[in-house]
Amino acid sequence: MSEMVIAEEPADSDDVRWCFEQYYAELGRRFGYVVDTALPLGLDELVRPRGLVLIAREAGDPVGCGALKLQQPGVGEIKRMWVADLVRGRGLGGRLLDALEAEAVAAGKTVARLETNRTLTAAIAMYRSHGYLEVPPFNDEPFGDHWFEKDLTTS
């Protein structure tokens, strides 16, 4: 088992595109809809200073991703978290979440927010175990069932 490395990647790179395609395909299988049209997120929203994308790699291959939108004052919005089946259960989701939070803090954000679907029970458990609290909806995400927020000033 080789070490996993998490690093920022240009939003328009082939590996980001591939990870997002895997994310869309998995949610499509779980939810039964075309995710890229149902969950629009322009790549321009994921280029500094507006946002960024982190890619996790093992032996050089992409095995996970997460995006961070930095457009709202004080708020970092976490999007597109995905971990490949072959590395699930090894803590990569939590490492990606920690890295995204660190990027939000470095950008001057005091709160991290995210939303998720009720079928993603492992993700919900991970968010709660990382200090996220459920809050009222803060966006109109049509497939969101749970909205979470974390105070980044206390961690």
Secondary structure, 3 states (H helix, E strand, C coil): CCCEEEEEECCCCHHHHHHHHHHHHHHHHHHCCCHHHHCCCCHHHHCCCCEEEEEEEECCEEEEEEEEECCCCCEEEEEEEEECHHHCCCCHHHHHHHHHHHHHHHCCCCEEEEEECCCCHHHHHHHHHCCCEEECCCCCCCCCCEEEEEECCCC
